[in-house]
Amino acid sequence: MKYRQTGDGHPAPLSPQVFQILVSLVREPRHGYAVIQDIRERTNNEIHLTASTLYDALARLVDKEWIEEIDGPDDAVPAGGARRYYQLTAGGRKAAQLEADRLERLLGTVRGTSLATRKRS
């Protein structure tokens, strides 16, 4: 799987929404609504995905082979039919790790400044 690159050879940044979807799938496969809930909880409502935004992003991530659709657990079938579950692929894990590394490098440029020690309100 090829990754878009910037002029300096680093992978291009992921959108916050795509990065959070990948992070949501790091520990376990999830269905779409569970991804939305997980992102909302982990980001303290800073990132809020609508269903249409999520499913558009999931389709693109499946096309990139960063995630794949899988069968859910047998006991996870709601009254309306089966839910689609998604899990991270090796390529998706690599993309998420590269983005986490990029963000860590950026945070490193702020550490030791008054911005890094400021308390959030």
Secondary structure, DSSP 8 states (H G I E B T S, - for coil): ----B-TTSSB----HHHHHHHHHTSSS-EEHHHHHHHHHHHTTTSS---HHHHHHHHHHHHHTTSEEEE---GGG--TT----EEEE-HHHHHHHHHHHHHHHHHHHTTTTSHHHH----
